[in-house]
Amino acid sequence: MFRRAFWFTAGAATGVWATTKVNRKLKQLTPESLAAQAADKAVEAGHRLKEFALDVRAGMLQREAELGEALGIEAPADDPALPAPRRAAPLDSARPPYPHHHSYNRNEDH
């Protein structure tokens, strides 16, 4: 009798444990839960990408300083003696590319 009660209790406990485990897994697979997990992963990936970009920038600045020392050009970036960076001229489609540009049609003379 004690043996049957033990196995009945063990079976019931296993059933409760399995049911709980399955219900938890089903809740994890709902669309809302999957969307939340995906959003968490995206935020985590964004943080990793930002850390990577900051590491790359720090390494780039360090290497630039090393090259500046090696080449003997250690001027700071905001030095007034340096020329301003070039900017591309805006394209104006109303103005011809050359001031004295005349169109020539070779069939006009004939």
MODELLER restraints for C-alpha pairs under 7 A, 6 or more apart:
rsr = mdl.restraints
at = mdl.atoms
rsr.add(forms.Gaussian(group=physical.xy_distance, feature=features.Distance(at['CA:28:A'], at['CA:34:A']), mean=6.80, stdev=0.5))
rsr.add(forms.Gaussian(group=physical.xy_distance, feature=features.Distance(at['CA:68:A'], at['CA:74:A']), mean=5.26, stdev=0.5))
